[in-house]
Amino acid sequence: MYSKSKKKFKESKKFLAGGVSSHYRLIFDPIPLTYKYAKGSKLIDIDNNEYIDFALGAGPIVLGHAPKEVIKSVSKSLKKGQLYYGQHNTELELAKKIVKIIPSAERVRFASSGSEAVHAAIRVSRNFTKRKIILKFDGQYHGWFDNEYISINPQNKKNSNFNSFGAKLESPGQHVGSAEDIISIAWNNVKLFKKTIQKYKKDIAAVIMEPIMCNTCVILPKKNFLEEVREICSKNKIVLIFDEVITGFRINLGGAQKHLKVNPDLSIFAKGIASGFSLSCLVGKKDIMDTFNLNNVVHGGTYNSSVINTVAALQTIKEMEKKKIFIKLNNYRIKLTNAFKKIAKKQKISINIQGVGSIFHISFTSKKKVDDYEDYLSSDNKKLRSFIQNMQNNGIRITGRGAWFISYAHTTKDMIKTISAFEKSLSKLS
């Protein structure tokens, strides 16, 4: 079934470090596949296997692969050049659009990836507050940089290296000195949050979080948790940062902050903003953001706000506005996951499905609700990996961690095939 991909991966390891260009492509079984074509909701590998794609590039593909109007706008822009090393009209038009639709956005800074934008947010927060500590939450991912890739899997003692606050460095090669001023605690625990703030409030520059925890399951905040965090941060003059790399442009145009009605001081958007083109942005309050200037906080990047990426993002947002896609995506998720739950109940297999907007996650656990990273640890990840491979063998591609993303291109026919594949894949686990 995957003979050509196996051969290609073997060849790739002779030229590409590890055989891939991103660590997280190695988690797929039996090997990372090589693809040759994508259109709409479909993805085709070099063995000519066709998949209904619910991985969608790990989230960025909201309109579907190769959306007509976005590709048309990008193709047209290429005739005018691809990189100016200067300002251009589309950059400004896109910034104006973002300020209009994101509740907390008064200023915008563009970058090329979520990790870069998070790095900028941390730097500008430390300068603005004149403090050094960053408080994050266990199981939440904010990028792969040395000062970000911390306590993603704090209970996993493999390659263990911890800073003086007990936060875990996740990769060999990370130096404690680069991550010394990071504290990581359990999410959704307001009592612990208050205790931590009380102890370190004079030194905490920023609190960074996924407002909906999508990198570990899809965990919504408990009632009043975000409101209390917002109030405590304001009271103690701590910058509150929302990492909306995943939630942005997948729940609604205004992100999780609009959905949850809580405004941070800074936010990071990437993935869904530009239909798979490489663009991210840091947005926030002007008093903080305006410290990015020639005589103050430095943030740079050769490819920041490149023509093709900003054109793609602007057209993506216009298409989202025109087609009013978010109601359709949310309804699709509800219908699909309700069918999954019925099948699992019939087969007497314990699963938990949590989701919002166009995102959901399947865990193999008896827990009815997963509220934080500790709860997620009860999941059977060995069974999850087998399920993901079964789904792939049945023509359905999802992410390697069990997250599903829905696009505007997914059809009713796709749903019927996916439900059938789910039933077959689940039965093999019995």
PyMOL commands that set and color helices and strands:
alter all, ss='L'
color gray80, all
select helices_A, chain A and resi 3-12+17-19+23-27+56-58+68-78+89-101+114-129+176-178+190-200+225-235+255-260+271-274+286-289+307-323+325-347+373-376+381-393+412-427
alter helices_A, ss='H'
color red, helices_A
select strands_A, chain A and resi 35-39+42-45+50-53+107-111+133-137+182-185+204-209+239-244+266-269+280-284+352-356+359-363+396-397+403-405
alter strands_A, ss='S'
color yellow, strands_A
deselect
rebuild
show_as cartoon
